[in-house]
Amino acid sequence: MKFDLFSVVSGSLGGVVAFIALFYTNIIVMFYGNRIYSRKTPKSNLFISEKCDLHRLEEGPPEKAELTRDQGLQYYRTMQTIRRMELKADQLYKQKIIRGFCHLYDGQEACAAGIEAGINPTDHLITAYRAHGYTYTRGVSVKEILAELTGRKGGVAKGKGGSMHMYAPCFYGGNGIVGAQVPLGAGIALACQYQGNNQLCVSLYGDGAANQGQLFEAYNMAALWKLPCIFICENNKYGMGTSVERAAASTDYYKRGDYIPGLRVDGMDVLCVREATKFAADHCRSGKGPIVMELQTYRYHGHSMSDPGVSYRTREEIQEVRSKSDPISMLKERMLSHNMASVEEFKEMDVEIRKEVEEAAQFATSDPEPPLDDLCNHIFYNNPPLEVRGTHPWAKLKSLS
């Protein structure tokens, strides 16, 4: 056998190089949790958690939905931001920094995130006083929302609206009068139809407001004129402090439109809400008129900050919903089980969100309150085409729109 020194040395060097490469690869994997070298599933077809119940419809939304990795991460960020923002609002209220009425949205985040994912930014949305989540999904920053809650100049309504009255482009705010936003939403849908812009209006209300007479008047007009309006009942099981069973002879809120088609949807599953909203939006845009959706959801806090939320329901009931049906946990577990994201990515996102909310809270507690000179601003249009009745008492005061 011929001895080849070059081959032996080359082979040894190759082995050493391979060993060093393997060693450092293991170190990188150990420190970075497989994020660099493991491929994430870009998209998956997932089964909807619960099939929708239908009223006057031959077919409903699909039972499977495609979720991309980017979509899933965005939905998670949206819902987790709303959750952290509401928990911070709870803390600021208990410190007496936020005063007045304050209705929190934690537990219902899949409704806001799913509806927003199912419509266009140019579509319109109007809701009741539990409005912080929708204010965020409509494009308002956490900083502006919390500053509005604390009554500061940097708030979305200049510190003069508070918890119930926040507005943004194509978002007509939270409305304090129970159920009054529903006919307003029908009016917005009428404007969409009149202008022929292929837009629609989402008109939201709770299970308590579902018993208001003006809702049925709005249903009637919307059906009569085939308005592009999605009427959505966020059924969180309790109207103020009364369970739905004690307040309504029929708790099938999706059938309340009678002659209007309806859907009952799992409001704790963001994908289910998204697909149902897409289906409802297509129904409206095709000229078929309005549709009613009932989102079965749950609020973790009481009706408002003055309600501890445990006198008419047990702590065990709330904990059971948290453990079995939490919208954020359900999405996270789905994405992890389908290899669409890693635990480390969610942890990093949680840290970023906490930081964003903390910085927003600092701004909301340090920004100055609006001066008294601004009291009359943003009330009237600067150059009204007609004389506006009731403006004369303010004539000596400066008013800017």
C-alpha positions in Angstrom: 0.0 0.0 0.0 1.3 3.4 -1.0 1.4 6.0 1.8 0.0 9.4 0.8 0.9 12.0 3.4 -1.1 14.8 1.6 -4.3 12.7 1.7 -3.9 12.0 5.4 -3.2 15.6 6.3 -6.1 16.9 4.1 -8.4 14.3 5.6 -7.5 15.3 9.1 -7.9 19.0 8.4 -11.3 18.3 6.8 -12.4 16.5 9.9 -11.2 19.3 12.1 -13.0 21.9 10.0 -16.2 19.8 10.0 -16.0 19.4 13.8 -15.5 23.1 14.4 -18.4 24.0 12.0 -20.7 21.5 13.8 -19.6 22.8 17.2 -20.4 26.4 16.4 -23.7 25.4 14.7 -24.8 23.7 17.9 -23.8 26.8 19.9 -25.9 29.1 17.5 -28.9 26.8 17.7 -28.6 26.6 21.5 -28.6 30.4 21.9 -31.1 31.3 19.2 -33.7 28.6 19.7 -33.6 27.1 16.2 -35.0 30.4 14.8 -32.3 30.8 12.2 -32.0 27.2 10.9 -35.6 25.9 11.3 -38.0 26.7 8.6 -41.4 28.0 9.6 -44.5 27.0 7.8 -45.5 30.0 5.6 -49.2 29.2 5.6 -51.7 26.5 6.7 -55.3 25.5 6.1 -56.9 25.4 9.5 -60.3 24.1 10.5 -62.7 26.7 12.0 -63.2 26.0 15.7 -66.9 25.8 15.5 -69.3 25.7 12.5 -71.5 28.8 12.1 -75.3 28.6 12.7 -77.3 29.9 9.8 -80.6 31.8 9.4 -82.2 32.2 6.0 -79.0 31.2 4.3 -78.4 28.1 2.2 -74.7 28.1 2.8 -72.3 29.9 5.1 -68.6 30.7 5.6 -66.1 27.9 4.8 -65.2 25.4 7.5 -61.5 25.8 6.7 -59.5 29.0 6.5 -56.1 29.7 5.2 -53.8 31.4 7.6 -50.4 32.8 6.6 -47.6 33.2 9.1 -47.6 36.9 8.7 -51.3 37.2 9.2 -51.2 35.1 12.3 -48.4 37.2 13.8 -50.3 40.3 13.0 -53.5 39.1 14.6 -51.6 38.0 17.6 -49.9 41.5 17.9 -53.3 43.2 17.5 -55.1 41.2 20.1 -52.2 41.2 22.6 -51.8 45.0 22.2 -55.5 45.5 22.9 -55.3 43.2 26.0 -52.3 45.0 27.4 -53.8 48.4 26.7 -57.0 47.5 28.5 -55.1 46.1 31.5 -53.2 49.3 31.7 -56.4 51.3 31.5 -57.7 49.2 34.4 -54.6 50.1 36.4 -54.8 53.8 35.6 -58.5 53.9 36.6 -57.8 52.3 39.9 -55.1 54.9 40.5 -57.8 57.6 39.8 -55.9 58.9 36.8 -58.7 57.8 34.5 -62.1 59.0 35.7 -65.7 58.8 34.6 -67.1 55.9 32.5 -64.7 53.2 31.3 -65.7 50.0 29.6 -62.9 47.5 28.9 -62.7 45.0 26.0 -60.3 42.3 27.3 -61.6 38.9 26.4 -63.3 40.1 23.2 -60.2 40.9 21.2 -60.9 38.3 18.5 -64.0 40.2 17.5 -62.2 43.4 16.7 -59.2 41.7 15.1 -61.3 39.3 13.0 -63.8 41.9 11.8 -61.0 44.3 10.7 -59.3 41.4 8.8 -62.6 40.7 7.0 -63.4 44.2 5.7 -61.4 47.0 3.9 -59.9 50.0 5.6 -62.2 52.2 3.5 -65.3 50.4 4.9 -67.1 52.1 7.8 -67.5 51.0 11.4 -69.6 52.3 14.3 -69.8 50.8 17.8 -71.1 51.3 21.3 -69.1 52.6 24.3 -66.8 49.5 24.6 -64.8 51.1 21.9 -61.1 51.1 22.7 -60.3 47.9 20.7 -62.0 49.2 17.6 -60.3 52.6 17.9 -57.0 50.7 17.8 -57.8 48.5 14.9 -59.1 51.6 12.9 -55.5 53.0 13.1 -55.3 55.1 16.3 -52.2 54.5 18.4 -52.2 53.2 21.9 -50.6 56.5 23.0 -53.5 58.5 21.6 -56.1 56.2 23.1 -54.7 56.2 26.7 -54.1 60.0 26.5 -57.8 60.3 25.6 -58.8 58.2 28.6 -56.7 60.4 30.9 -58.2 63.6 29.3 -54.9 65.0 27.8 -54.2 67.2 24.8 -52.5 64.4 22.9 -55.7 62.2 23.0 -57.4 61.1 19.8 -60.3 63.6 20.6 -58.0 66.2 22.1 -58.8 64.9 25.6 -62.4 66.0 25.4 -64.2 62.8 24.5 -62.9 60.2 27.0 -63.6 56.5 26.9 -66.9 56.7 25.1 -66.1 59.1 22.3 -63.2 58.2 20.1 -63.1 58.8 16.3 -60.9 58.1 13.3 -61.3 58.0 9.5 -64.2 55.7 8.6 -64.8 55.1 12.4 -67.7 56.9 14.0 -66.8 56.2 17.5 -68.1 54.7 20.6 -71.6 55.9 21.4 -72.9 56.3 24.9 -76.7 56.0 24.3 -77.5 52.3 24.3 -78.3 51.0 20.8 -78.3 54.5 19.2 -75.3 53.7 17.0 -77.2 51.0 15.1 -79.6 53.3 13.1 -76.6 55.7 12.7 -74.8 52.7 11.1 -77.8 52.1 8.8 -77.6 55.8 7.8 -73.9 55.4 6.9 -74.7 52.3 4.8 -77.4 54.4 3.0 -74.7 57.0 2.2 -72.5 54.2 0.8 -75.3 53.0 -1.4 -76.1 56.5 -2.5 -72.5 57.3 -3.4 -72.1 53.9 -5.2 -68.6 53.4 -3.8 -68.9 49.6 -3.1 -68.3 50.3 0.6 -70.3 49.0 3.6 -70.9 49.8 7.2 -70.4 47.5 10.2 -72.8 48.5 13.0 -72.0 46.9 16.3 -74.0 46.5 19.5 -74.2 44.3 22.6 -76.7 41.7 23.7 -78.2 44.2 26.1 -78.7 46.8 23.3 -80.2 44.0 21.2 -83.6 44.5 23.0 -83.8 48.2 22.0 -86.7 49.1 19.7 -84.6 51.3 17.4 -82.6 48.3 16.3 -85.7 46.8 14.7 -86.5 50.0 13.0 -83.0 50.1 11.6 -83.4 46.4 10.5 -86.6 47.2 8.7 -85.3 50.2 6.8 -82.0 48.4 5.9 -84.0 45.4 4.6 -86.5 47.6 2.7 -83.8 49.5 0.9 -81.2 46.7 0.7 -78.6 48.7 2.5 -75.0 47.4 2.7 -74.9 47.0 6.4 -73.6 44.3 8.6 -75.4 44.4 12.0 -73.1 42.7 14.5 -74.2 41.7 18.0 -71.3 41.1 20.3 -73.0 38.7 22.7 -70.7 38.6 25.8 -73.4 36.8 27.8 -74.2 39.7 30.2 -76.0 43.0 29.5 -74.6 45.2 32.3 -75.3 42.8 35.2 -78.1 40.6 33.8 -77.5 37.3 31.9 -78.9 37.0 28.4 -81.3 34.3 29.6 -82.9 36.6 32.1 -83.1 39.6 29.7 -84.3 38.1 26.4 -87.2 35.7 25.5 -85.0 34.6 22.6 -81.2 34.5 22.8 -80.8 33.6 19.2 -79.7 37.2 18.3 -78.7 36.2 14.8 -82.3 35.4 14.0 -83.6 38.7 15.4 -83.6 40.3 12.0 -86.4 37.8 11.0 -86.5 38.5 7.3 -82.8 39.4 7.3 -80.3 36.5 6.9 -78.1 35.8 10.0 -75.0 34.0 11.2 -74.0 32.8 14.7 -70.2 32.8 15.1 -67.6 31.7 17.6 -66.4 35.2 18.6 -63.4 33.8 20.5 -61.8 32.4 17.3 -60.2 35.2 15.2 -60.3 33.0 12.1 -63.9 32.2 12.5 -64.8 35.9 12.9 -62.6 36.8 9.9 -64.2 34.2 7.6 -67.8 35.1 8.7 -67.1 38.8 8.2 -65.7 38.2 4.7 -68.8 36.2 3.9 -71.1 38.9 5.3 -69.2 41.6 3.4 -69.5 39.7 0.1 -73.3 39.4 0.8 -73.6 43.1 1.3 -71.5 44.1 -1.7 -73.4 41.8 -4.0 -76.5 43.9 -3.5 -78.4 41.4 -1.3 -78.9 43.9 1.4 -78.1 43.7 5.2 -77.0 40.7 7.2 -77.0 40.0 11.0 -74.1 38.4 12.8 -74.0 37.3 16.4 -70.5 36.9 17.8 -70.5 34.7 20.9 -67.8 36.2 23.1 -67.0 37.0 26.7 -65.7 39.9 28.7 -63.2 39.3 31.5 -63.8 42.6 33.3 -67.2 43.8 34.6 -69.6 45.8 32.5 -67.7 49.0 33.4 -65.1 49.9 36.0 -67.7 50.4 38.6 -68.8 46.8 38.2 -66.6 44.2 39.9 -68.2 41.6 37.6 -68.5 38.8 40.1 -71.8 39.5 41.8 -73.8 37.9 39.0 -71.3 35.4 37.8 -68.6 33.3 39.6 -64.9 33.7 39.4 -64.8 30.0 38.4 -66.9 30.8 35.3 -64.5 33.6 34.2 -61.5 31.4 34.9 -62.9 28.5 32.9 -63.4 30.8 29.8 -59.8 32.1 30.2 -58.4 28.5 30.4 -60.4 27.0 27.6 -61.4 29.7 25.1 -59.0 32.7 25.4 -58.7 34.1 21.9 -55.0 35.0 22.2 -53.9 31.7 23.7 -56.0 29.8 21.1 -54.3 31.5 18.2 -50.8 31.1 19.7 -51.3 27.4 20.3 -52.5 26.9 16.8 -49.5 28.6 15.3 -47.1 26.7 17.5 -48.7 23.4 16.7 -48.5 24.1 13.0 -44.8 25.3 13.2 -45.8 28.8 12.0 -43.9 30.6 14.8 -41.7 29.9 17.8 -42.2 30.4 21.5 -39.3 32.9 21.4 -41.0 35.0 18.7 -44.1 35.3 20.8 -42.0 36.2 23.9 -40.2 38.9 21.9 -43.5 40.3 20.6 -44.9 40.4 24.2 -41.9 42.4 25.4 -42.3 44.9 22.6 -46.0 45.3 23.3 -45.4 45.8 27.0 -42.8 48.4 26.2 -45.1 50.2 23.8 -48.0 50.3 26.3 -45.8 51.5 29.2 -44.4 54.3 27.1 -48.0 55.2 26.0 -49.1 55.3 29.7 -46.2 57.6 30.6 -47.2 60.0 27.9 -50.9 59.7 29.0 -49.9 60.7 32.5 -47.4 63.5 31.6 -49.0 65.2 28.6 -50.8 68.5 29.7 -54.6 68.7 29.9 -56.3 70.9 27.2 -56.5 74.6 28.2 -59.8 76.2 29.0 -59.4 78.3 25.8 -59.9 75.2 23.8 -63.3 74.5 25.3 -65.3 75.6 22.2 -62.9 74.3 19.6 -64.0 71.4 17.3 -67.7 71.9 17.9 -68.8 73.7 14.7 -67.6 73.8 11.2 -65.6 77.0 10.6 -67.6 78.3 7.6 -71.1 76.8 7.8 -73.1 77.3 4.6 -76.1 78.3 6.6 -76.7 80.0 9.9 -76.5 77.3 12.5 -79.1 77.5 15.3 -77.6 77.6 18.7 -74.1 79.0 17.8 -74.8 82.6 19.0 -74.0 82.0 22.7 -70.5 81.0 21.6 -70.0 83.9 19.2 -67.6 85.7 21.5 -65.5 82.6 21.9 -63.0 81.4 19.4 -64.0 78.1 17.7 -61.7 76.1 15.4 -62.6 72.9 13.6 
